[in-house]
């Protein structure tokens, strides 16, 4: 049977001799469709338009697709099987705004290779890349792209579970393809041949390093969740199937199964261990990775925030791209908002969600349990969507649902409780911490007042929170340019102590308490 896939004005034809699930077809053919729940039928986000000989609508599709969507041949890719010739039309992929800049301290330039090199920060959602002249230490190009592994699930856990059941080959191929694409774009920008690259450094969370190297991640999926590969090692680019075949590769040392080399790199770039006072680093994304330095001790933890802060898992969530509601405030008894590109809103991104929840609390639209208080919400903002009550942004089709609020409560409680647990283990309070560095693209756009208002950050950090950009990427660059920085990073990773939150009584108690929003009356 003939399977034709259309996206962004291109079409590609595949054939199959047996019926095939659309999500399996799209995954195998490396098409950019997001499967946030890994194809388990829970997220209802894997919508495609499909025509031809298809399996009948499932009960879930009948329940969650609108009549209009059914009329337009919208299907859930993970529930629909191609039985004969089929045409699939994928949603347009916007070009994402991905943060590549960050703070880098001064450090000695002691190259471990000659010529040119590239450093990569492989995030669960995005990959940032930097090309450097290894002798001068000058940046020649930088670029970023979505992590192509998103077809295997939006978060680390979904991808690990895919790799445990199906093997790592497809995940490794996806990220290697993505890296090769970035390598050719970087070299094109700098006008140098890929073959002239002699050094590559990769940092990322532990699972990302497992997938890049094709390592079986079963150890990350089973109690006691102790990794069986720590990295902090060299290999060759050709071993990993990368286009820069003459390059040596260094893989940043990770700290534990869920505190990866990206945090090692972030600790290096922020120089937090050099501070005399206690300092916290929070890298908030799908996974919240946290580190606390105080009196020579380095405590870390990782807390599963879920994808809400990246706009995924939210009914009308989207990445921070054109048309996303990115800022919201309470004004004249209603919600006032700004969209990226000053255009008609197409959805809401993570920073907009946090602002919106904070504004709803301020306006009394939400109570401390996270329930909408309909008596306080103006009639024109009241809505219902996804089978639950919702609030509509003025003069738009965009809503925030009760389920979205619940997703935010789970995510913000995970981060806040992780911070409180680290502080508790160190015998500290928020007021004792000199700085809270917030790393990652999300930290740069986060309104810290809103973050405190909804309880994403414990109270008491006002005025001492600073966004440090892509600290992991900057740490990777430091390791690319200096063997001394590699040694320092390895020492930091070995010295860091990880607090396992799932079995920690302080965390469990804090997590329940922090599900509530702080004091709605203030
Ligand atoms: S419902 Fe299909 S990927 Fe989640």
Boltz pocket constraint, residues with backbone or C-beta under 6 A from the ligand:
constraints:
  - pocket:
      binder: B
      contacts: [[A, 34], [A, 35], [A, 36], [A, 37], [A, 38], [A, 39], [A, 40], [A, 41], [A, 42], [A, 43], [A, 44], [A, 45], [A, 46], [A, 76], [A, 77], [A, 78], [A, 79]]
      max_distance: 6.0
